Structures are given as structure tokens and as C-alpha cells.
């Protein structure tokens, strides 16, 4: 008999507090959860608007994002503590984390002994920020609504970047090519830090990428990085296509799904076309693994999937892949030849990295220092000096040390192979009946608490992605020159498409079954679905990163970590109530200490030093430049860059000195260069830069009628150290040969010239040959009789070396 009593609405613990903690703290806790979710959504969109790359660690441009990730971890930890939550973390796990953290800090300090110490600490805090991202996401993304919003934001970002890539191919690239052909020097001058004299290898590489490459890269630095993210998006689109096929074939949802079908077709066409245009062979393999992984998990889990629809979806995917393959093969097999060539380059990178790992396995080289060490191990026939080994596993091992790298690899593998925990422990105090816990009340409170928290997090994640992402775009437009018109043309349509697909995305993560008796089973089924989707999409990215891209790019690492969290069973385990009064605050200790240490050790000194360095760069007098550089060094003693700037300012000041003051000024500059190179001695470029300045001082001494011999010898010492750190550089050896000849050391000049010729003849790369090299010669040999086509100090190498060869041959004939 039906009851006429009005059913009372159950009030969740987030809405109605217990006696302890006090009622006034719970609204504050809800605001904390909302703030954390808002910041998380903002950072996710910001990571795709400004994805950075592997060089972001070296130059420190990632510290802004690192600050906010560490702040997010603190917000999440405080919110959990204020709410009375404590997340299960075994004692062994705490010991493992503590051991890795101590070892990582020690290796970071030791990795800075022969490099700029600040760069190693940039890498340390980069890893800490990514750890904060993983920690915060595990807690925030514990419910189906929050998971659906994250998938929606990832789809928005991927679709926007795909549209940006297509816009580049159709509009921006043709405009850039026409602008460069009209006035190359003006274009190069507009690029900060670009030093590419005519005929230099740097200009050849720039022109090759600009004029001969049509692969899109959107906001990334490399095409392969964009392809890595789009591979994960393709797996998500495949899952949405499965949902769409089920809804379209269902009489109940067929009519209402037409709009979603159109939106999905647009998303597949845009992302798929851009993904194909990247021509990334690693992305093709990654998508094959990710899609296959998803189909395999669907088969094993026995979801409520119509098998005929699954076959149709797989067949359609195969047709699309084959069509794209034949589309790319229309150039007569050039794709396959490029693939073989690219794979050969990868083997060269990996072999050199293994040689580096052999020497630095215990402590690593320090994240951000890879490019400083790589030239020493670079093979003679390798194509370029890379910033990362193009393999994320080798990258972890060689940069962070083998112990830390293995620990991270084990953690990643566990995310893929771990199984779900079905038991969820409530955070609230259980109601007691007769002194014993009421199981049905506990279950009801557990579900209600999770749903309330999930709703708060989902709402503010959406708000953070929309409002916070807009703020990020505006700030990036003002600070870094991001084209706001392009952002509007790509992100607004992407947001609209993702909004239209929201019902299907929610279907992937939560059940729409209204029957209370089936709710538990539906939640289990859908949680398996989202875990499988997260693992499969992450698998696609991980496979891509085995041969391309860089995990250090925030546009790759942040989506990858969030997909791993979606695929991790631990993300669905709630907190358990602690028996200790202060135990709930233990979770706040590590994030709080980390944030404070980052601000004191990195943020304040770095930003202060940068400010003074920028003022020094625009100062009008050498005295003012020198003064500001010294202030910058005092602000951040760990950064050796101001020391190098001071040495260069002193060299510039010596070049304007008179005959009486020049010797002392030149010696002060050399002393400062020695101080700089003692701190940051690994990079070949540092020694080469010092040698150039000292060679300029030798030219000044000759013009003043002073003896240039000691300065030539000092320049030769610097060039020799540069060659030891980059032994396969033909241009460096040619520079050394000419300098040795000017110093009267003819036999040594002949040997260096022969080495340069051999390296040039053996390499298949045009930009590594001597005809593509420039020599820095502010001081010319006295009897140099050639008619120069170029004005000093930059001269084409071939004419100078041809003259040098004749001179050395003549001396050999005369001596015989």
C-alpha cells in the first residue's frame, strides 16, 4: 500500500554539517573545493594555450605554471583537511616518496656543479609541479561529473588546436612565406633572440622549416607534440562515436541525437585531418595502440555494447586510416622514405643518449641540461643538436637519474595495470543504531557526499575552463604575442562543439538510468568505461612519446596525467575518517612546504633577477648595464647567466678603451669569463662565446698597436674547450684552424683543417658542411689577399679555408 507521507529530501554532509567541525567551516570548505576546481580548469586550458616545450625548463618560462600547480595542491589539501577528510596513503608509500624526494634534491644540487645551477632547479620544480597536478587531479576527479567535464575540456582544447593547425596550413603559412620572401631581414629581426646571419646554419634551418614544411603545430613548438595530443583526442572521439551509434540506433534518442551527430562528424573531420597533416609516424602507431587497447578492454569488460555497432565502428576507423594513408602516399612513396630517414635519426639520438646515460646514470644530468651535454656524445653523422632524446623513458633516466626515472616508470606502469577497488569509505561520522553503525545510512551518506562534492567540482571546473581560460588567453596575448583573433576563431567553435557533445560525454562517465535498483550496477559499468577510455587515450600518448614529442611540454604532460588519473582506480577511492584529531592536517604538510620552498628558493629570486636583467638589456651606457647585471646576480646567486652578461659587458667596455686603459680592461673581462666558465662549463656554446669576445679584443689590441698574441692564445684555449665539448662540429674546428694560423701555430692549424674537412665530407647534412658555416674573424691574417664578398667579422668559411689550405701547402713545400 502506497504511503501518502511526503518523502523527505536527504541533506548531504556538505549542505548540513555535523556538530564537529562547526557549521561555519563547511561553506568555507565548499568555497575551497570550488576554488581548487576553478584553478584546475584554468590550468588545463592554459597548458594547451601555452604548451611550452622541452626548452621551457632550460629558460625558466615554466615557473609561472609551476607556481599555480603547487598552489592548487595546497588548496586541495587544505580543502580536504577542513572538510575532515584524510586520503589513504600507506606508510611504505610515504617512505618511497620521501626517499625519492631526498635523492632528487641531492642529484639536482650535484647536477648544477658543472652547469648553471638555476637550470637544474628549474627542472626540479617542473617535476614537483607535475606531481602536484597528479595529486590534485586524483582527488578532484573522483566523480563522474568532474570526469565528464575534464574530458569535455580536453576535447575543447584538442579541437581548438586542430582548427588552429588547419588555419595555419591554409592562411598563416602562405602569409608568412610571402612576408619572408619580401623582406627576410625584417622577419628575422622581429624574432626575439634570433641570430641568423646570411648563409649561417641557423638561417638554413629556419628557412627550411618556414618555406619547405607544411606540417601544422598550432601553439606547440613541434608538429610531433601536436600529433601526440591529437592521438589521444582521436581515441576519445572513437569512444564518443560508439555512444553515438548506440543512441542513433535507439528509437528513444534517435531524433534528439542528430545535432550531436553533426557535431561529432565536425570534430572527427577537423581533428582527423589535422592529425593526418602532421605526418607524424609515431602518432600513427600511437593511435593504433590506443584504439586497439580500447577495443580490447571493451571486449574483456563486456560492456553493454552492441557488437554489430562495434564492428561497424572498427571497420569505419580502418577505412578512415587507410584513406588517410593513401592520401599521404599520393606523393609517390616519399612518406615511407621520410619515415625510414626519421627512424634512422631517432636511433642516432637514442644511441648518443645511452652513451650519456652510461656516464651519468647515478645522478642524471639534471632536467634542462640535456642539450648542454648532448654535443659531446653526438654522432658525427647525426642530423641536429636536440634538446631532448625523443623518447620519454630515456629522457627520464638520463635527466633525473636512473633511480628516480625507474620510480616514475613504475608509477606510470601501475596506472595501466592496476585493478579497481570497489570499497569506498565514507568521510562523515556514521549514524549509529544501538551502538552499531547503520549500513544503509552509511551507504546513503557516502553516495550523497560524493555526489555533492562531484557537483561542486564539476561546476567550477567548467567555470575555470571558460572564464579562467579566457583570462589566460588575454594575458598570453598581452605578454607573449598570442594572436587573440586566431584564439577566438578556433576556441569558440571548439567550445560550441564540445557543448553539443556534452550529453554523450556524460554517458561515458555516468549512468542516466533513473531506477535506483540499477544505479549501483550502472555506476560500475560506466566507471569501467571511463577507466578504459583514460588508459587507452593515455596509451596512445605514451606510445607517441616513445619516438617524438617531449613529456616536459605542459600541453602534453598535463593532459597525459589527467588521462592517467581517469584510468586509475585510485581516483575513485574516497577518503576515510582518521582517528587522530590532527591526522587530517598531515596531507597539507608536503604541499605547503613545497609551495613555500618554491617561492623562497625559485620564484622570488628568479623574477627579481629577470627584472634587473631586462633593465640591463635596455640600458644605454656600459656602466649602467654592468651595474644592473651585478644587482641581478645578487638577487639570484644560483643563476650564472648574469655572470656571463657581466663578462660580455666588460668585453664591450674594453673594446672602447684607449691604449692606456685597454690592457687592464681586457684582463678584467677575461677574469670574468673565467669565473663564468668555471660555474657553467658544460655548454660548448659558452666557451665559443667567450672565445669570440676575446678574439674581438685581440683585434682591438692589434688596432691599438699592442701585442695581440696573449689574447689569441686565450681565444685558442677557449675554442679548444668548446671543441672538447662538441668534437663533431666542423665549423668549430675550421674556426680553430684559422685562429691557430694567425697565432703562428701552423702544424696544429693543418691538423684542425684536415679534421674539419673530414667531418664536412662525411656528413650528409648540408647545414653541417663547411660551405654552410660562417667564421668569426674580426682579426684577419696580415697577408690575406682575397677579395672579400662579405664584410668582417662574419665570413663564409669556404673562401677563407681555401686560402688557408694554399698557405699551409706553400709552407710545407718550402720546408721540404
Buried (B, 14 or more C-beta within 10 A) or exposed (E): EEEEEEEEEEEBBBBEBEEEBEEEBBEEBBBBBBBBBBBBBBBBBBBBBBBBBBBBBBBBBBBBBBBBBBBBBBBBBBBBBBBBBBBEEEEEEEEBBEEBBEBBEEBBBBBBEBBBBBBBBBBBBBBBBBBBBBBBBBBBBBBBBBBBBBBBBBBBBBBBBBBBBBBBBEEBBEEBBEBBEEEBEEBBEEEEEEEBBEBBBBBBBBBEEBEEEEBBBBBBBBBBBBBBBBBBBBBBBBBBBBBBBBBBBEEEBEEEBEEBBEBBEBBBEBBBBBBBBBBBBBBBBBBBBBBBBBBEBBEEEEBEBBEEBBEBBBEBBEEBBEEBEEEBEEEEEEBEEBBEEBEEBBEBBBBBBBBBBEEBBEBBBBBBBBBBBBBBBBEBBBBBBBBBBBBBBBBBBBBBBBBBBBBBBEBBEEBBEBEBEEEBEBBBBBEEEEEEEBEEBBEBBBBBBBBBBBBBBBBBBBBBBBBBBBEBBEBBBEEEEBBEEBBEBBBEBBBBBBEBBBBBBBBBBBBEBEEEEEEEEBBEBBBBBBBBBBBBBBBBBBBBBBBBBBBBBBBBBBBBBBBBBBBBBBBBBBBBBBEEEEEBBBBBEBBBEBBEBBBEBBBEBBBBBBBBBEBBEEBEEBEBBBBBBBBBBEBBEBBBBBBBBBBBBBBBBBBEBEEEEBBEBBBBBBEBBEBBBEBBBBBBBBBBBBBBBBBBBBBBBBBBEBEBBBBBBBBBBBBBBBBEBBBBBBBBBBBBBBBBBBBEBBEBBBBBBBBBBEBBEEBEEEBBBBEBBBBBBBBBBEEBEEEEEEEEBBBBBBBBBEBBBEBBEEBEEEEE
